[in-house]
Amino acid sequence: MAGVIKVLNLGGCDDITDEAVEAIAAECGELEVLNVSYAKISDAALIAVASNCSKLEVLGALECKSLTDEALKAIAARCSDLRVLEVSGCYKITDAGVGAIAARCPKLAKLNISWCGGLTDGALEAIAAGCSKLAQLNADNCNFTRLPVDIGDRLPELAVLDVASNRLSAIPSSIVKLANLRHLDVSRNPIQEREQLLRPRGLHNPLLEPAAANYY
């Protein structure tokens, strides 16, 4: 019976072990949605998921603080249909893990890497290079210093961009090319010359007015 389970929510199960997740993964080869947020699991659990659940489309692993790049590399290698990945608060993750996801999960539409302090601007470059279907990117509180200059060209589907509480000093002018953009949060960044950056010469996008950009 377990083999037909497609959605499994283990979020907040503090006492669940790697062995338990491994056993579940071995019996749930059709799994498409898995939430293990706030569980005290290690890479071994998600490596088992990747090995057994290649149809996985949605993975929630918020605040799984023991996870490293090895877990993301395993998911990237085996779960090419991944559409949603949430790893906010997984502070051991670096550019290598995010880069693997970006390179091998072309269907990714939502990515939450907020509070992943081990990332650098290189992670954003990898995302821009490999995630052309991305519609939502949550990347606040990561100490990023710049957005890719051609983000508007490389992420044409982007509708939600949250890069609050980083160290951005500018918004690339290419952002006005994001026709689907509905939510832009660059609050608590040392942005300079906001009006000039939001209204490049010859271009206008009402979605990027200061109020919509959520400056406060």
KAMO-V80430 format. One record per helix or strand. SS is the DSSP state (2 for helix, 1 for strand). FROM is the first residue (numbers start at 1). TO is the last residue. If there is no record, write none. Layout:
# KAMO-V80430
((SS FROM TO) (SS FROM TO))
This chain:
# KAMO-V80430
((2 2 4) (1 7 9) (2 18 27) (1 33 35) (2 43 52) (1 58 60) (2 69 78) (1 84 86) (2 95 104) (1 110 112) (2 121 130) (1 136 138) (2 151 154) (1 160 162) (2 173 177) (1 183 185) (2 194 198) (2 206 208))
